[in-house]
Amino acid sequence: MKTSKSSTTLNEKDAIQDMLESEKQLISFYATALFEGSTKSIRKQFSTHLQGVADNQYCLFSQMSSRGYYTPTPAEKGQIDMINETYKKQEKQLGGE
């Protein structure tokens, strides 16, 4: 089966989306590594890398948003309040207050 170049090339939106998804995975990996690091120096390195990946992720998000590829729906105040209340209850259960 012959494929054309256009069917095998990512368009700009798909390419940025793919990079964004990769950055999200890296954030997850670095966060896990940071929490499991056994020395201050390795934790500091993971923390530095985590911040760098978070910065990259935000840059990609900003690019998608400015080009109209990603338009998050703003959360309603009621949703935010409900989530805050849920976390406050969990924090109390864990002895955080």
Gaussian input, Z-matrix of N, CA and C with variables (Angstrom, degrees):
# hf/3-21g

backbone

0 1
 N
 C     1     B1
 C     2     B2     1     A1
 N     3     B3     2     A2     1     D1
 C     4     B4     3     A3     2     D2
 C     5     B5     4     A4     3     D3
 N     6     B6     5     A5     4     D4
 C     7     B7     6     A6     5     D5
 C     8     B8     7     A7     6     D6
 N     9     B9     8     A8     7     D7
 C    10    B10     9     A9     8     D8
 C    11    B11    10    A10     9     D9
 N    12    B12    11    A11    10    D10
 C    13    B13    12    A12    11    D11
 C    14    B14    13    A13    12    D12
 N    15    B15    14    A14    13    D13
 C    16    B16    15    A15    14    D14
 C    17    B17    16    A16    15    D15
 N    18    B18    17    A17    16    D16
 C    19    B19    18    A18    17    D17
 C    20    B20    19    A19    18    D18
 N    21    B21    20    A20    19    D19
 C    22    B22    21    A21    20    D20
 C    23    B23    22    A22    21    D21
 N    24    B24    23    A23    22    D22
 C    25    B25    24    A24    23    D23
 C    26    B26    25    A25    24    D24
 N    27    B27    26    A26    25    D25
 C    28    B28    27    A27    26    D26
 C    29    B29    28    A28    27    D27
 N    30    B30    29    A29    28    D28
 C    31    B31    30    A30    29    D29
 C    32    B32    31    A31    30    D30
 N    33    B33    32    A32    31    D31
 C    34    B34    33    A33    32    D32
 C    35    B35    34    A34    33    D33
 N    36    B36    35    A35    34    D34
 C    37    B37    36    A36    35    D35
 C    38    B38    37    A37    36    D36
 N    39    B39    38    A38    37    D37
 C    40    B40    39    A39    38    D38
 C    41    B41    40    A40    39    D39
 N    42    B42    41    A41    40    D40
 C    43    B43    42    A42    41    D41
 C    44    B44    43    A43    42    D42
 N    45    B45    44    A44    43    D43
 C    46    B46    45    A45    44    D44
 C    47    B47    46    A46    45    D45
 N    48    B48    47    A47    46    D46
 C    49    B49    48    A48    47    D47
 C    50    B50    49    A49    48    D48
 N    51    B51    50    A50    49    D49
 C    52    B52    51    A51    50    D50
 C    53    B53    52    A52    51    D51
 N    54    B54    53    A53    52    D52
 C    55    B55    54    A54    53    D53
 C    56    B56    55    A55    54    D54
 N    57    B57    56    A56    55    D55
 C    58    B58    57    A57    56    D56
 C    59    B59    58    A58    57    D57
 N    60    B60    59    A59    58    D58
 C    61    B61    60    A60    59    D59
 C    62    B62    61    A61    60    D60
 N    63    B63    62    A62    61    D61
 C    64    B64    63    A63    62    D62
 C    65    B65    64    A64    63    D63
 N    66    B66    65    A65    64    D64
 C    67    B67    66    A66    65    D65
 C    68    B68    67    A67    66    D66
 N    69    B69    68    A68    67    D67
 C    70    B70    69    A69    68    D68
 C    71    B71    70    A70    69    D69
 N    72    B72    71    A71    70    D70
 C    73    B73    72    A72    71    D71
 C    74    B74    73    A73    72    D72
 N    75    B75    74    A74    73    D73
 C    76    B76    75    A75    74    D74
 C    77    B77    76    A76    75    D75
 N    78    B78    77    A77    76    D76
 C    79    B79    78    A78    77    D77
 C    80    B80    79    A79    78    D78
 N    81    B81    80    A80    79    D79
 C    82    B82    81    A81    80    D80
 C    83    B83    82    A82    81    D81
 N    84    B84    83    A83    82    D82
 C    85    B85    84    A84    83    D83
 C    86    B86    85    A85    84    D84
 N    87    B87    86    A86    85    D85
 C    88    B88    87    A87    86    D86
 C    89    B89    88    A88    87    D87
 N    90    B90    89    A89    88    D88
 C    91    B91    90    A90    89    D89
 C    92    B92    91    A91    90    D90
 N    93    B93    92    A92    91    D91
 C    94    B94    93    A93    92    D92
 C    95    B95    94    A94    93    D93
 N    96    B96    95    A95    94    D94
 C    97    B97    96    A96    95    D95
 C    98    B98    97    A97    96    D96
 N    99    B99    98    A98    97    D97
 C   100   B100    99    A99    98    D98
 C   101   B101   100   A100    99    D99
 N   102   B102   101   A101   100   D100
 C   103   B103   102   A102   101   D101
 C   104   B104   103   A103   102   D102
 N   105   B105   104   A104   103   D103
 C   106   B106   105   A105   104   D104
 C   107   B107   106   A106   105   D105
 N   108   B108   107   A107   106   D106
 C   109   B109   108   A108   107   D107
 C   110   B110   109   A109   108   D108
 N   111   B111   110   A110   109   D109
 C   112   B112   111   A111   110   D110
 C   113   B113   112   A112   111   D111
 N   114   B114   113   A113   112   D112
 C   115   B115   114   A114   113   D113
 C   116   B116   115   A115   114   D114
 N   117   B117   116   A116   115   D115
 C   118   B118   117   A117   116   D116
 C   119   B119   118   A118   117   D117
 N   120   B120   119   A119   118   D118
 C   121   B121   120   A120   119   D119
 C   122   B122   121   A121   120   D120
 N   123   B123   122   A122   121   D121
 C   124   B124   123   A123   122   D122
 C   125   B125   124   A124   123   D123
 N   126   B126   125   A125   124   D124
 C   127   B127   126   A126   125   D125
 C   128   B128   127   A127   126   D126
 N   129   B129   128   A128   127   D127
 C   130   B130   129   A129   128   D128
 C   131   B131   130   A130   129   D129
 N   132   B132   131   A131   130   D130
 C   133   B133   132   A132   131   D131
 C   134   B134   133   A133   132   D132
 N   135   B135   134   A134   133   D133
 C   136   B136   135   A135   134   D134
 C   137   B137   136   A136   135   D135
 N   138   B138   137   A137   136   D136
 C   139   B139   138   A138   137   D137
 C   140   B140   139   A139   138   D138
 N   141   B141   140   A140   139   D139
 C   142   B142   141   A141   140   D140
 C   143   B143   142   A142   141   D141
 N   144   B144   143   A143   142   D142
 C   145   B145   144   A144   143   D143
 C   146   B146   145   A145   144   D144
 N   147   B147   146   A146   145   D145
 C   148   B148   147   A147   146   D146
 C   149   B149   148   A148   147   D147
 N   150   B150   149   A149   148   D148
 C   151   B151   150   A150   149   D149
 C   152   B152   151   A151   150   D150
 N   153   B153   152   A152   151   D151
 C   154   B154   153   A153   152   D152
 C   155   B155   154   A154   153   D153
 N   156   B156   155   A155   154   D154
 C   157   B157   156   A156   155   D155
 C   158   B158   157   A157   156   D156
 N   159   B159   158   A158   157   D157
 C   160   B160   159   A159   158   D158
 C   161   B161   160   A160   159   D159
 N   162   B162   161   A161   160   D160
 C   163   B163   162   A162   161   D161
 C   164   B164   163   A163   162   D162
 N   165   B165   164   A164   163   D163
 C   166   B166   165   A165   164   D164
 C   167   B167   166   A166   165   D165
 N   168   B168   167   A167   166   D166
 C   169   B169   168   A168   167   D167
 C   170   B170   169   A169   168   D168
 N   171   B171   170   A170   169   D169
 C   172   B172   171   A171   170   D170
 C   173   B173   172   A172   171   D171
 N   174   B174   173   A173   172   D172
 C   175   B175   174   A174   173   D173
 C   176   B176   175   A175   174   D174
 N   177   B177   176   A176   175   D175
 C   178   B178   177   A177   176   D176
 C   179   B179   178   A178   177   D177
 N   180   B180   179   A179   178   D178
 C   181   B181   180   A180   179   D179
 C   182   B182   181   A181   180   D180
 N   183   B183   182   A182   181   D181
 C   184   B184   183   A183   182   D182
 C   185   B185   184   A184   183   D183
 N   186   B186   185   A185   184   D184
 C   187   B187   186   A186   185   D185
 C   188   B188   187   A187   186   D186
 N   189   B189   188   A188   187   D187
 C   190   B190   189   A189   188   D188
 C   191   B191   190   A190   189   D189
 N   192   B192   191   A191   190   D190
 C   193   B193   192   A192   191   D191
 C   194   B194   193   A193   192   D192
 N   195   B195   194   A194   193   D193
 C   196   B196   195   A195   194   D194
 C   197   B197   196   A196   195   D195
 N   198   B198   197   A197   196   D196
 C   199   B199   198   A198   197   D197
 C   200   B200   199   A199   198   D198
 N   201   B201   200   A200   199   D199
 C   202   B202   201   A201   200   D200
 C   203   B203   202   A202   201   D201
 N   204   B204   203   A203   202   D202
 C   205   B205   204   A204   203   D203
 C   206   B206   205   A205   204   D204
 N   207   B207   206   A206   205   D205
 C   208   B208   207   A207   206   D206
 C   209   B209   208   A208   207   D207
 N   210   B210   209   A209   208   D208
 C   211   B211   210   A210   209   D209
 C   212   B212   211   A211   210   D210
 N   213   B213   212   A212   211   D211
 C   214   B214   213   A213   212   D212
 C   215   B215   214   A214   213   D213
 N   216   B216   215   A215   214   D214
 C   217   B217   216   A216   215   D215
 C   218   B218   217   A217   216   D216
 N   219   B219   218   A218   217   D217
 C   220   B220   219   A219   218   D218
 C   221   B221   220   A220   219   D219
 N   222   B222   221   A221   220   D220
 C   223   B223   222   A222   221   D221
 C   224   B224   223   A223   222   D222
 N   225   B225   224   A224   223   D223
 C   226   B226   225   A225   224   D224
 C   227   B227   226   A226   225   D225
 N   228   B228   227   A227   226   D226
 C   229   B229   228   A228   227   D227
 C   230   B230   229   A229   228   D228
 N   231   B231   230   A230   229   D229
 C   232   B232   231   A231   230   D230
 C   233   B233   232   A232   231   D231
 N   234   B234   233   A233   232   D232
 C   235   B235   234   A234   233   D233
 C   236   B236   235   A235   234   D234
 N   237   B237   236   A236   235   D235
 C   238   B238   237   A237   236   D236
 C   239   B239   238   A238   237   D237
 N   240   B240   239   A239   238   D238
 C   241   B241   240   A240   239   D239
 C   242   B242   241   A241   240   D240
 N   243   B243   242   A242   241   D241
 C   244   B244   243   A243   242   D242
 C   245   B245   244   A244   243   D243
 N   246   B246   245   A245   244   D244
 C   247   B247   246   A246   245   D245
 C   248   B248   247   A247   246   D246
 N   249   B249   248   A248   247   D247
 C   250   B250   249   A249   248   D248
 C   251   B251   250   A250   249   D249
 N   252   B252   251   A251   250   D250
 C   253   B253   252   A252   251   D251
 C   254   B254   253   A253   252   D252
 N   255   B255   254   A254   253   D253
 C   256   B256   255   A255   254   D254
 C   257   B257   256   A256   255   D255
 N   258   B258   257   A257   256   D256
 C   259   B259   258   A258   257   D257
 C   260   B260   259   A259   258   D258
 N   261   B261   260   A260   259   D259
 C   262   B262   261   A261   260   D260
 C   263   B263   262   A262   261   D261
 N   264   B264   263   A263   262   D262
 C   265   B265   264   A264   263   D263
 C   266   B266   265   A265   264   D264
 N   267   B267   266   A266   265   D265
 C   268   B268   267   A267   266   D266
 C   269   B269   268   A268   267   D267
 N   270   B270   269   A269   268   D268
 C   271   B271   270   A270   269   D269
 C   272   B272   271   A271   270   D270
 N   273   B273   272   A272   271   D271
 C   274   B274   273   A273   272   D272
 C   275   B275   274   A274   273   D273
 N   276   B276   275   A275   274   D274
 C   277   B277   276   A276   275   D275
 C   278   B278   277   A277   276   D276
 N   279   B279   278   A278   277   D277
 C   280   B280   279   A279   278   D278
 C   281   B281   280   A280   279   D279
 N   282   B282   281   A281   280   D280
 C   283   B283   282   A282   281   D281
 C   284   B284   283   A283   282   D282
 N   285   B285   284   A284   283   D283
 C   286   B286   285   A285   284   D284
 C   287   B287   286   A286   285   D285
 N   288   B288   287   A287   286   D286
 C   289   B289   288   A288   287   D287
 C   290   B290   289   A289   288   D288

   B1=1.4403
   B2=1.5252
   B3=1.2856
   B4=1.4601
   B5=1.5298
   B6=1.3208
   B7=1.4603
   B8=1.5090
   B9=1.2993
   B10=1.4594
   B11=1.5162
   B12=1.3204
   B13=1.4627
   B14=1.5196
   B15=1.3146
   B16=1.4630
   B17=1.5266
   B18=1.3242
   B19=1.4616
   B20=1.5336
   B21=1.3169
   B22=1.4584
   B23=1.5290
   B24=1.3079
   B25=1.4556
   B26=1.5216
   B27=1.3248
   B28=1.4532
   B29=1.5181
   B30=1.3164
   B31=1.4560
   B32=1.5325
   B33=1.3158
   B34=1.4661
   B35=1.5244
   B36=1.3095
   B37=1.4601
   B38=1.5262
   B39=1.3238
   B40=1.4630
   B41=1.5256
   B42=1.3214
   B43=1.4664
   B44=1.5248
   B45=1.3324
   B46=1.4658
   B47=1.5262
   B48=1.3212
   B49=1.4719
   B50=1.5233
   B51=1.3239
   B52=1.4589
   B53=1.5360
   B54=1.3275
   B55=1.4725
   B56=1.5237
   B57=1.3218
   B58=1.4574
   B59=1.5300
   B60=1.3206
   B61=1.4695
   B62=1.5345
   B63=1.3132
   B64=1.4703
   B65=1.5263
   B66=1.3298
   B67=1.4709
   B68=1.5217
   B69=1.3240
   B70=1.4688
   B71=1.5270
   B72=1.3285
   B73=1.4628
   B74=1.5208
   B75=1.3267
   B76=1.4642
   B77=1.5245
   B78=1.3283
   B79=1.4621
   B80=1.5195
   B81=1.3000
   B82=1.4633
   B83=1.5330
   B84=1.3270
   B85=1.4588
   B86=1.5257
   B87=1.3427
   B88=1.4581
   B89=1.5226
   B90=1.3260
   B91=1.4686
   B92=1.5279
   B93=1.3175
   B94=1.4704
   B95=1.5233
   B96=1.3166
   B97=1.4668
   B98=1.5300
   B99=1.3247
   B100=1.4626
   B101=1.5196
   B102=1.3134
   B103=1.4659
   B104=1.5180
   B105=1.3194
   B106=1.4567
   B107=1.5224
   B108=1.3364
   B109=1.4652
   B110=1.5279
   B111=1.3175
   B112=1.4645
   B113=1.5255
   B114=1.3267
   B115=1.4654
   B116=1.5193
   B117=1.3291
   B118=1.4608
   B119=1.5218
   B120=1.3333
   B121=1.4626
   B122=1.5258
   B123=1.3248
   B124=1.4675
   B125=1.5279
   B126=1.3372
   B127=1.4607
   B128=1.5348
   B129=1.3318
   B130=1.4656
   B131=1.5282
   B132=1.3282
   B133=1.4661
   B134=1.5331
   B135=1.3290
   B136=1.4644
   B137=1.5230
   B138=1.3174
   B139=1.4656
   B140=1.5302
   B141=1.3200
   B142=1.4672
   B143=1.5247
   B144=1.3336
   B145=1.4694
   B146=1.5323
   B147=1.3255
   B148=1.4571
   B149=1.5202
   B150=1.3257
   B151=1.4619
   B152=1.5289
   B153=1.3204
   B154=1.4585
   B155=1.5173
   B156=1.3222
   B157=1.4649
   B158=1.5267
   B159=1.3451
   B160=1.4702
   B161=1.5254
   B162=1.3174
   B163=1.4664
   B164=1.5271
   B165=1.3416
   B166=1.4748
   B167=1.5253
   B168=1.3325
   B169=1.4556
   B170=1.5224
   B171=1.3266
   B172=1.4656
   B173=1.5304
   B174=1.3040
   B175=1.4706
   B176=1.5281
   B177=1.3211
   B178=1.4637
   B179=1.5246
   B180=1.3318
   B181=1.4590
   B182=1.5266
   B183=1.3312
   B184=1.4602
   B185=1.5252
   B186=1.3386
   B187=1.4643
   B188=1.5266
   B189=1.3287
   B190=1.4653
   B191=1.5254
   B192=1.3110
   B193=1.4566
   B194=1.5321
   B195=1.3338
   B196=1.4669
   B197=1.5274
   B198=1.3168
   B199=1.4664
   B200=1.5315
   B201=1.3221
   B202=1.4577
   B203=1.5136
   B204=1.3258
   B205=1.4649
   B206=1.5238
   B207=1.3082
   B208=1.4644
   B209=1.5098
   B210=1.2959
   B211=1.4545
   B212=1.5219
   B213=1.3243
   B214=1.4652
   B215=1.5281
   B216=1.2958
   B217=1.4551
   B218=1.5227
   B219=1.3170
   B220=1.4653
   B221=1.5300
   B222=1.3223
   B223=1.4662
   B224=1.5211
   B225=1.3057
   B226=1.4584
   B227=1.5229
   B228=1.3226
   B229=1.4574
   B230=1.5311
   B231=1.3092
   B232=1.4670
   B233=1.5228
   B234=1.3357
   B235=1.4671
   B236=1.5203
   B237=1.3233
   B238=1.4602
   B239=1.5275
   B240=1.3227
   B241=1.4659
   B242=1.5265
   B243=1.3294
   B244=1.4657
   B245=1.5332
   B246=1.3217
   B247=1.4636
   B248=1.5225
   B249=1.3276
   B250=1.4658
   B251=1.5177
   B252=1.3174
   B253=1.4636
   B254=1.5310
   B255=1.3182
   B256=1.4670
   B257=1.5273
   B258=1.3270
   B259=1.4610
   B260=1.5190
   B261=1.3268
   B262=1.4658
   B263=1.5231
   B264=1.3275
   B265=1.4661
   B266=1.5261
   B267=1.3260
   B268=1.4619
   B269=1.5223
   B270=1.3246
   B271=1.4550
   B272=1.5290
   B273=1.3061
   B274=1.4786
   B275=1.5234
   B276=1.3258
   B277=1.4552
   B278=1.5232
   B279=1.3154
   B280=1.4615
   B281=1.5230
   B282=1.3180
   B283=1.4544
   B284=1.5023
   B285=1.3186
   B286=1.4568
   B287=1.5096
   B288=1.3176
   B289=1.4734
   B290=1.4911
   A1=109.24
   A2=115.67
   A3=120.46
   A4=109.50
   A5=115.52
   A6=118.99
   A7=108.95
   A8=114.43
   A9=118.49
   A10=109.57
   A11=114.97
   A12=120.20
   A13=110.82
   A14=118.11
   A15=121.24
   A16=112.26
   A17=117.98
   A18=119.46
   A19=111.97
   A20=117.64
   A21=119.73
   A22=112.49
   A23=117.47
   A24=121.77
   A25=109.98
   A26=115.82
   A27=119.21
   A28=109.88
   A29=115.69
   A30=117.63
   A31=107.52
   A32=116.23
   A33=120.44
   A34=112.29
   A35=117.36
   A36=121.42
   A37=110.95
   A38=117.04
   A39=120.92
   A40=111.58
   A41=116.90
   A42=120.59
   A43=110.77
   A44=116.53
   A45=119.37
   A46=110.18
   A47=117.15
   A48=120.93
   A49=110.52
   A50=116.76
   A51=121.35
   A52=110.86
   A53=116.10
   A54=119.67
   A55=110.66
   A56=117.27
   A57=121.33
   A58=110.98
   A59=116.48
   A60=120.69
   A61=111.12
   A62=116.72
   A63=120.57
   A64=110.92
   A65=116.56
   A66=120.32
   A67=110.75
   A68=117.47
   A69=120.77
   A70=110.68
   A71=117.03
   A72=120.42
   A73=110.84
   A74=116.79
   A75=120.33
   A76=111.24
   A77=116.98
   A78=120.15
   A79=109.92
   A80=116.82
   A81=121.04
   A82=111.17
   A83=116.96
   A84=121.00
   A85=111.83
   A86=116.57
   A87=120.04
   A88=111.77
   A89=117.73
   A90=120.00
   A91=110.12
   A92=116.52
   A93=120.07
   A94=110.65
   A95=117.00
   A96=121.09
   A97=110.63
   A98=116.99
   A99=120.90
   A100=110.70
   A101=117.04
   A102=120.52
   A103=112.73
   A104=117.10
   A105=120.69
   A106=113.43
   A107=116.76
   A108=120.47
   A109=110.93
   A110=116.11
   A111=119.53
   A112=113.88
   A113=117.81
   A114=119.59
   A115=109.62
   A116=115.35
   A117=119.45
   A118=111.80
   A119=116.70
   A120=118.73
   A121=112.01
   A122=117.52
   A123=119.32
   A124=109.91
   A125=117.14
   A126=120.23
   A127=110.52
   A128=115.91
   A129=119.37
   A130=110.25
   A131=116.80
   A132=120.19
   A133=110.59
   A134=115.95
   A135=119.08
   A136=110.91
   A137=116.95
   A138=121.04
   A139=110.56
   A140=116.48
   A141=121.04
   A142=110.62
   A143=116.45
   A144=120.26
   A145=110.90
   A146=116.45
   A147=120.61
   A148=110.47
   A149=116.92
   A150=120.58
   A151=111.27
   A152=117.30
   A153=120.92
   A154=112.47
   A155=116.31
   A156=120.65
   A157=110.03
   A158=116.51
   A159=119.76
   A160=110.18
   A161=117.54
   A162=121.09
   A163=111.18
   A164=116.43
   A165=120.69
   A166=110.69
   A167=115.90
   A168=120.89
   A169=110.14
   A170=116.74
   A171=119.82
   A172=110.75
   A173=116.79
   A174=121.07
   A175=110.36
   A176=116.89
   A177=120.90
   A178=111.02
   A179=116.38
   A180=120.76
   A181=109.93
   A182=117.14
   A183=121.69
   A184=111.35
   A185=116.50
   A186=120.53
   A187=110.95
   A188=116.41
   A189=119.34
   A190=110.46
   A191=116.19
   A192=120.69
   A193=111.13
   A194=116.80
   A195=119.98
   A196=112.13
   A197=117.53
   A198=121.34
   A199=112.43
   A200=115.04
   A201=119.31
   A202=114.34
   A203=117.41
   A204=121.19
   A205=112.31
   A206=116.56
   A207=120.27
   A208=108.02
   A209=116.75
   A210=120.85
   A211=109.32
   A212=116.21
   A213=118.83
   A214=111.00
   A215=115.62
   A216=121.03
   A217=108.43
   A218=117.80
   A219=119.08
   A220=110.67
   A221=115.30
   A222=120.14
   A223=109.28
   A224=114.70
   A225=119.64
   A226=109.11
   A227=116.22
   A228=121.27
   A229=111.15
   A230=117.00
   A231=120.60
   A232=112.06
   A233=117.24
   A234=121.23
   A235=110.70
   A236=115.76
   A237=120.56
   A238=110.28
   A239=116.34
   A240=120.86
   A241=111.13
   A242=116.49
   A243=120.67
   A244=110.71
   A245=117.26
   A246=120.57
   A247=110.40
   A248=117.09
   A249=120.09
   A250=110.95
   A251=117.33
   A252=121.40
   A253=110.69
   A254=116.38
   A255=120.70
   A256=110.62
   A257=117.48
   A258=120.96
   A259=111.73
   A260=117.60
   A261=120.18
   A262=110.51
   A263=116.24
   A264=120.57
   A265=110.66
   A266=116.98
   A267=120.52
   A268=111.01
   A269=116.03
   A270=120.22
   A271=110.75
   A272=116.83
   A273=120.88
   A274=110.75
   A275=116.93
   A276=121.01
   A277=111.71
   A278=115.83
   A279=120.31
   A280=112.51
   A281=116.55
   A282=120.19
   A283=113.62
   A284=118.25
   A285=122.35
   A286=113.74
   A287=118.38
   A288=120.27
   A289=110.52
   D1=128.90
   D2=-179.64
   D3=-90.18
   D4=131.92
   D5=177.23
   D6=-111.90
   D7=144.17
   D8=178.25
   D9=-88.14
   D10=160.67
   D11=179.18
   D12=-58.53
   D13=-39.68
   D14=-177.14
   D15=-65.34
   D16=-27.40
   D17=-179.36
   D18=-83.24
   D19=-11.57
   D20=-179.03
   D21=-113.30
   D22=0.85
   D23=-178.67
   D24=-105.47
   D25=131.13
   D26=176.56
   D27=-72.68
   D28=140.15
   D29=172.46
   D30=-79.70
   D31=172.62
   D32=-175.70
   D33=-57.70
   D34=-46.11
   D35=-178.63
   D36=-60.07
   D37=-47.62
   D38=-179.56
   D39=-64.60
   D40=-37.82
   D41=179.78
   D42=-65.17
   D43=-45.65
   D44=179.47
   D45=-66.80
   D46=-39.65
   D47=177.93
   D48=-61.10
   D49=-41.76
   D50=178.44
   D51=-63.01
   D52=-42.98
   D53=177.91
   D54=-64.63
   D55=-40.02
   D56=179.17
   D57=-62.34
   D58=-44.62
   D59=178.08
   D60=-62.60
   D61=-39.33
   D62=177.47
   D63=-62.94
   D64=-42.41
   D65=178.64
   D66=-63.85
   D67=-38.64
   D68=177.70
   D69=-62.16
   D70=-40.85
   D71=177.58
   D72=-65.12
   D73=-42.57
   D74=178.63
   D75=-62.00
   D76=-40.31
   D77=177.43
   D78=-58.33
   D79=-44.42
   D80=179.64
   D81=-62.50
   D82=-44.41
   D83=179.75
   D84=-63.40
   D85=-46.10
   D86=-179.46
   D87=-67.47
   D88=-36.23
   D89=177.64
   D90=-62.97
   D91=-44.13
   D92=177.91
   D93=-62.79
   D94=-45.62
   D95=179.60
   D96=-62.13
   D97=-40.14
   D98=179.20
   D99=-61.11
   D100=-46.90
   D101=-178.50
   D102=-68.64
   D103=-25.66
   D104=-178.32
   D105=-98.69
   D106=-3.53
   D107=179.08
   D108=-61.79
   D109=139.59
   D110=-173.84
   D111=-102.51
   D112=-8.11
   D113=177.62
   D114=-129.29
   D115=156.14
   D116=-179.90
   D117=-61.53
   D118=-39.02
   D119=-176.93
   D120=-66.81
   D121=-41.15
   D122=-179.73
   D123=-71.33
   D124=-35.85
   D125=177.37
   D126=-65.09
   D127=-37.44
   D128=178.66
   D129=-65.65
   D130=-41.04
   D131=178.86
   D132=-63.28
   D133=-45.85
   D134=178.95
   D135=-63.34
   D136=-38.24
   D137=178.74
   D138=-63.34
   D139=-42.69
   D140=178.19
   D141=-62.23
   D142=-45.06
   D143=179.24
   D144=-65.96
   D145=-39.20
   D146=178.71
   D147=-60.16
   D148=-44.78
   D149=179.02
   D150=-63.69
   D151=-40.36
   D152=177.83
   D153=-62.15
   D154=-42.58
   D155=179.07
   D156=-67.55
   D157=-39.50
   D158=177.84
   D159=-62.33
   D160=-39.91
   D161=176.79
   D162=-63.21
   D163=-43.08
   D164=177.66
   D165=-62.10
   D166=-43.08
   D167=-179.27
   D168=-61.26
   D169=-43.28
   D170=-179.74
   D171=-65.48
   D172=-38.67
   D173=177.83
   D174=-61.18
   D175=-45.44
   D176=178.79
   D177=-65.06
   D178=-42.89
   D179=176.73
   D180=-58.25
   D181=-45.17
   D182=179.89
   D183=-61.43
   D184=-41.28
   D185=178.02
   D186=-63.03
   D187=-44.11
   D188=179.53
   D189=-64.73
   D190=-42.20
   D191=-178.80
   D192=-65.01
   D193=-44.83
   D194=-177.86
   D195=-67.09
   D196=-23.46
   D197=179.83
   D198=-95.57
   D199=1.55
   D200=178.36
   D201=79.29
   D202=13.93
   D203=-179.35
   D204=-84.11
   D205=-19.52
   D206=-175.41
   D207=-144.15
   D208=114.47
   D209=179.40
   D210=-126.94
   D211=92.67
   D212=-179.82
   D213=-65.55
   D214=145.16
   D215=177.19
   D216=-83.47
   D217=125.72
   D218=178.58
   D219=-62.15
   D220=139.45
   D221=178.35
   D222=-74.45
   D223=142.16
   D224=176.37
   D225=-77.09
   D226=151.62
   D227=-178.13
   D228=-55.85
   D229=-39.59
   D230=179.39
   D231=-60.49
   D232=-39.40
   D233=177.96
   D234=-65.19
   D235=-43.95
   D236=-179.56
   D237=-63.10
   D238=-45.40
   D239=179.69
   D240=-61.33
   D241=-41.72
   D242=-179.31
   D243=-63.78
   D244=-42.97
   D245=179.68
   D246=-67.20
   D247=-42.31
   D248=177.09
   D249=-58.98
   D250=-42.10
   D251=179.79
   D252=-64.63
   D253=-40.86
   D254=178.19
   D255=-59.85
   D256=-45.86
   D257=-179.16
   D258=-68.60
   D259=-34.73
   D260=176.93
   D261=-63.71
   D262=-41.51
   D263=177.79
   D264=-63.67
   D265=-43.14
   D266=179.57
   D267=-65.27
   D268=-38.96
   D269=178.69
   D270=-62.99
   D271=-41.94
   D272=177.48
   D273=-62.88
   D274=-41.66
   D275=179.51
   D276=-63.23
   D277=-32.14
   D278=179.81
   D279=-86.96
   D280=-0.05
   D281=178.27
   D282=83.23
   D283=23.51
   D284=-177.50
   D285=-78.49
   D286=-15.46
   D287=-179.93
   D288=-125.49

